[in-house]
Amino acid sequence: MEHIVIIGNGIAGVTLARHIRKKSESKITIVSNENEFFFSRTALMYVFMGHMKFEHTQPYENDFWKKNKIELTLGQVIQVVPSAKEIILANDKKISYDKLVLATGSKPNKFGWPGEELKGVTGLYHKKDLESLEKWSVNANRAVIVGGGLIGIELAEMLRSRDIQVTLLVREKSFWAGVLPFDESQMINRHIVEHNIDLRLETNLVEILSDESGNAKGVVMDKGEIILCDIVGLTAGVSPNIDFLKNSGIELGKGIKVDRFLETNIKDIYAIGDCAEQRVAIGERTVVEAVWYTGRMMGETLSQTLSGIPTAYNPGNWFNSAKFLDIEYQTYGWVWAKPKEYEAQFYWEHQQGKKAIRISFDKSNRTFLGINTFGIRMRHEFFDKVLTEKKTVEYVIENLLKANFDPEFFTSHHKEIQKQFYKQFDSFKTA
């Protein structure tokens, strides 16, 4: 019987195991060094905020794995030996495989800041990060978070829920400015400040200061200012977790290089999820995508190949979603922070400054290219179809009510959006 070994029990690895089991009787082993059972990493913040218990983040009962003949091994893999088709764990245990899948996820970026290893300094990625925050937050008065991305704002919301003062250091001129166009970024800036978060733009960390016991006691910023604090959150992005593969012969770049079938340069070794790097970018996508949806799709795709039906990874139209405190964000297709030469953009913002839509389209043929929404939920099926069928921007504008998830709350907005669009672009209604 073929033995498939999966290193990593995040969304990519677990989706793969579940889908293989639906199609095949292969022996499956999942190795993880974090937690024996799969849990939803994105739900960690809600555990901290008291909205759920940790066991609620585990979508499957603990006996699910045994019932489905998926073996779970807790341990850290320190070496992959392709020539022997085995992996070696930190306790010297060896596990042989026929097919190996690397689904090792990401690790928080560190940039060699003095003091980054002190007690009180953490990311927000692993279960142990949550446990550390629980311990440190009991007596904490102030926290400094370094990094203006999705994880940084989650951590800020968590700490504010316990009345801890938060300073957020963002090196760009505006929050998430590399991803969001200027208007939306400004809207999120205002929203952050409204939540009593001390937002410092164009500010970099220089050093984390230590007390006599090895605890973080403050930070030094590049403008010379010192902020005293008890917790320092390092949330300046993530990188593929691949250090243990450096002498394995597996080809590495930013991540683990894979072809369209998610196979590495070594036969029978595959990589999926945050740690995988496409040799050739797929459309406008980046070669490494640390996105939950992407990990799940890769797991589903590779399950076909490992069950005897070779299937290329084809993720389809880009989409993502997130939450900035009280404002939900969705994106479908491509809307660039700095528009491309061929791209026109339409922007509408509600007068209260909590809802917005930006639509991107091709100037020459008016093909709809993408949409960002803030505080307004849209239907995935609608935009997936519109992007696939290359509908015009006018078609989307005329069908916004149909596209919206909560039409009864949206009715008052869609006519205003349509009116502004036609006024701005002097278009003809073509729907």
N, C-alpha and C positions, 0 to 999 in steps of 0.2 A: 504493500500500500504506500502510495506517495505521501511523503511528509512535507507539509508546507509550514515553514516557520516565519512568523511575523514579529519583527522587533518594533514595539510601540503599540499602546492600546488607546490611542486617541480616536477621533472620528474616522480617519482614513483606515487605520488598521482594523478596527472593529467592524466597520462597514464591509471591508473585504472578507473578513472571517465569516460573518453572517451570510453573505451572498454566496460564498463558496459552498458553505454547508447546505444551502438550498439546492445546489446543483450537483454536489459530489460527496462521496464518502471518504475523501482524502483525510489523512490525519492532520489536524491543525493545532499548532502551539503558538500562543501569544506570549511574548516575553516583555515585561514592563518593569522598570525600576522605581516607579512612582507610587502606584496604587494597584493592588491586585485586580480590582474590578473597574471597568470602564465608567467614567463619569463625564458629565457635560462641563467642560472647562469654562464655557461662557457663563455658566450659572454660579461660579464661585462668588461673584460680587453679591448675589442675592442671598447667599448663605450668610455672609458677613453682615448684611443689612437686616437679617432676621426675617426675610420673606419666605425662606425655606430652610430645611435641615439638609446636611450634607447627603444623607441617604436619598433625599428627593432628587439629587442630581444624577443618580444612577438609574437610567431608564429600564434596566433589566434586573430581575431578582438574581441574587447571588447563585442560585441553583440553575439559572438559565444556561450557563456555560457548560455545566456537566451534562444537562439534559441534551444539549446540542453537540456533545462530544467535542468541545473546544477546550483544550488544556491550557490553563493559565499558569505561568511561571513568573514569580517575583524575583528580580535580580537585574544587575547592571551588566550589559554586554560590553566587554572591553576590547574584543578583537573579533574580526571576521576572517576566516581562513578559507578562501575559495578553493584552493587546491585540495583541501581535505573535505570540503563541503560541510564545514562545521563552524559554530560560533563558540566563543569562550566567555564565560561569565566571571565576575570579580571573585567569586568563591571557588574558581578553577573548574567549575562544572562545565562540561562540553555537551553541546546539543548538535546532532547531525541533522542535515536537511537535504531534501531533494530540490526544493524551490525555497528561496529566501526572499522575503519582502522587508525592505527598510522603510518604516513608517515612524521615524524617530522625532518628527515634529521640529519645533523651534526652541531656541533659548534666548532670553533677553539680551540685548546688546549691552556690552560694557566697553568703555573707551579708555580704560586705564586711569580713571580719575583717582587721585590719592584719597584713600579712605573708603573706596567702594566695597571693601570686604568687611567693614565694621558691623557690629550688631546694630540693628535698627535700620539697616539698608536692605531693601528688597525690591524684587520685581513683582509682577502679578501674572504668573503663568502656571506655577505648580501648586499642588495641594499644600506643600510645606510653606509656600508664600502666604497662603491664607492662615495657616496655623501660626506663623510668626506674627502676622498682623493682629490676630486675635490677642496674642500675648502682649505685644508692645502697645496696642491702642488703649489698654486699660488705664495707664497713667500718662498717656500722651496729651499734650496741649496743642502742639503745632507740627505740621508735616510739610515737607517740600517735595514736590513731584517734578522730575526732570523728564520732559518730553511731551510734545503736544500732539499726541495721536489718540486713537480710540482707547487704548489701555490706560493712558494717563488720565483721561476724563472719567473713565470708570472708577479708577482708584480714588480720584478726587471726590466723586459722589459717595463712595463708600465711607471715606473718612469724615466727610461733612455730616453723614447720617449719625455719627457719634459726637457731633459738636466739636470735632478737632479742627482747628484753623488750618487752612490749606493755602500754600503758595504754589502756583503752577508756572514752571519755567519753560518758555517756548522760544527756540532759537530763531524762528522765522518772524516776519513782520506781522503775521496774523495766524490764528489757529489753523492747523492742517492746510497751510497755504499751498503746499505742493500738490494737493489733491482737489481742494475746493476752490472754485472761482472766488474772486474778491468779495462780492456781495454776501454770499453764503457764509464765508469765513468771518466776515464782520458780524453777521447775525449771531453766529455761535460765540464769538468774542463777548458780545453783549449779554448773551444768555449765561455764559460762565460767570461773569461779574455779578449778574443778578442773583446768582446762587451763593453769593458771599465767598467766592473763590478769588484769591489775590492773583490775578493774571499778570505775569511779567513777560512781555514780548521782546524779541531780539535780545534775549538774555541767555547766557551760557553758564553752566556749572564749571568751576575751576577746581574745587577741592571740597571734600567732606571732612569736617573737623571731628576729632575724637575727644572724649573725656578720659579721665584716668583709668576707667574700667574697660575701655575698648568699645564704648557705645558711641553712636553718632550723637553729636550735640549741636551741630549747625553746618551750614554750607557757606562757602565763599563763591561769589559770582564774579563774572568777568568785568563788571563795573566797579569792583572793589567792595561792594556791600556784603555784610555778613548777616545771615538770618539764623537765629537760634531755633533749633527744632529737635524733636525726639524721633521722628521717622523720616527717612529719605526714600522716596519711591523712584526707581530707575525704570522708566517706561519709554526709552528712546528707541523703539522698534525691536524687532527680533531677527535672528539669523538662523539658518538651518543648523540643526544639531548633528554635526557630522565629524567632530574631532576624532572619535574613536576609529574612524575609517582611514586615517591618513596613510597607513602603511599596508593597506589591504589589497592594493592593485585596482580598486574600484575608482573610476575616473570622477574627480571632484572639480567643481568650479565654486560658485557661490553655494551651491547645494550638490546633490548627487545627480550627475548627468544621466538623463534617460532619453530614449527615443520615443516615438509616438505610441509604442506599445508598453511604455513605462519600464522598459528593460534597460539595465545598465550596460556597460561595455563587457561585462562578464555574463556569460550565458547562465540562465536560471536565477539571476539576482535582479530584483526589481526595486523601485523606489516610488513611493506615493506620498501625497500630502505636502506639508510645509517644507520637508527636507528635499523634495524632488526639484530638479532643474531641467527644463526642456532644453534639448540641444539647439533646437530652432524654435523661436517664439511662435506661438499660435495667434495669428492675426495681430491685434494691438495689445495682447496680453503680455505681462512681464514673464520672464522665464521661470521665476520662482513666485508662487502665489500662496502666501500664508493666509488662506481664507477657508473658513469652515465648509462652505458649499463646495469648494474645489476639492478638498480632501475627501468629502463624501463621494463626489462624482468619480474621482480616481479609483477609490475603493470598489465602486460598482463596476467600473470598466475593467479593472484588472481581474475581478472575479470571473469574468467571461473567459479571458485568456487562460487563466489557471484551471478552468473547468473544461478546457479543450476547444474553445471557440475563440481563436485569436481576434482581438478587438482593439482597434486603435482608439486612443483617447481623443474625443471630440467634444469639448465642453460646451459648444454652442455659444449663445449670446451671453455677454458679460452681465452679471448682476451682483449686487451686494446690498446689505442693509446693516444699520447700526443705530445706536441711540446716543444722543448728546444730551444727557440729563433728561429733560422732559420732551425734547424734540426728536421724533423718529426720522430717520434718514433712509431713503432708498435710492438706488441708482440702477438704471438699465441702459445697456449700450454704452456709448462713449461720450462723455462731456468733459472736455479738457479744461484745466485751470487756466491755461493760456491757449485760446482757440488756435487751431491749425489754419493754414492759409485757405483751405477749401471750406471752412466751417463758419456758419453763422449761428449766433446764440440769441435766444429770447429769454428774458428774465422777468418774472412777476413775483412780487413780495407783498404779502398782506400787510395792511397798515399797522397792525399790532406787532409786526416784526417777529412772529413765531411760525409763520407758514410761508413757504416759497416753492416755486417751480422754476427750473431752468431747462430749456429744451434746445438741443443742438440739431442742426440739419445742414445738408450739403447746399452751398450757395448755388451751384450750377444746375442741379436737377431737383432740388428741394426734398431729397430723400431724408426721412427722419433718421437721425444717428444715435440719439440717446436722450435721457431725461434724468435730472436730479430732483427729488422731492423732499421737502422738509415739513414735518407736521401734517402731511397728507399721505394717506396710504393708497397705493395703486395696486392693480391686479397684475401679478407676474405673467399670467397666461396672455393677457392682452398685449403687453409690450414684447413678449417673446415672439408672438405671432406677427406683430407689426414690424419688428426688426428683421425677422426671417423673410417676410414678404416684401420688404423694402418699400413700405408705404410712404406717402408724402407727409411732410410736417402738417399740412392743412388737414389731412385725414385725422391725425392725432388730435389736433386742436378741436376739430369738430366732434370728436368722440371722447373727449375728456370725461364726460359724465359716465359713460359706459366703462371707462378705464378705472374709475375711482372705486375704492373698496367700500367706502361709506357714503353712498350718493346722497342720503338725506342731509348729511352735514356739509356736503360739497356743493350742493345746488346753488347756493348763494355766491360761490366763487367762480364757477366755470364760465359764466357769461362775461364777467369782468375780465377774466383771462383772455377769452376769445376777442373781446373788443380791443384790449390793449395790443394783442398780437397783430390783428389786422391793421390797426392804426400805425403800428411801428413798421410793419413790413409791406403795407399797401398791397396785400395779396388778394387773390380771388379765392372764393370758397370753392374747393374742388372735391370735397368729400362726396 
